[in-house]
Amino acid sequence: SQNWSKWEQTWEKRNKRGKIARALRSKRKGMSERVECCLIKCWYGSI
């Protein structure tokens, strides 16, 4: 759960900084977004 809270903190910072990137990403929403989220969770879970 430590890794998870670390992931959440990084994600919050990234969301605050990257609103433009977020807007661009919203155009490609759907499967790719879920896959990206999964990959990030897997990545931080393996640390």
GIWOQUI-V739025 format. One record per residue. RES is the residue in three letters. PHI is phi in degrees with one decimal (* if undefined). PSI is psi in whole degrees, 0 to 359 (999 if undefined). Layout:
res: <RES;RES>
phi: <PHI;PHI>
psi: <PSI;PSI>
This chain:
res: <SER;GLN;ASN;TRP;SER;LYS;TRP;GLU;GLN;THR;TRP;GLU;LYS;ARG;ASN;LYS;ARG;GLY;LYS;ILE;ALA;ARG;ALA;LEU;ARG;SER;LYS;ARG;LYS;GLY;MET;SER;GLU;ARG;VAL;GLU;CYS;CYS;LEU;ILE;LYS;CYS;TRP;TYR;GLY;SER;ILE>
phi: <*;-63.2;-61.4;-66.7;-64.8;-62.2;-63.0;-63.3;-62.8;-61.7;-65.4;-62.3;-59.3;-65.2;-67.4;-67.3;-75.6;-106.3;-71.2;-66.9;-60.9;-66.0;-64.4;-63.5;-68.2;-65.5;-70.7;-105.6;-63.6;116.2;-61.0;-60.0;-66.5;-65.3;-62.8;-60.4;-61.7;-60.1;-61.7;-64.7;-62.8;-62.7;-62.5;-71.8;-71.8;-89.5;-71.6>
psi: <337;316;322;316;324;318;317;319;314;319;319;313;317;323;321;319;320;57;328;312;324;319;318;320;330;338;333;28;164;228;314;323;317;319;316;316;316;314;318;316;317;318;309;334;336;352;999>
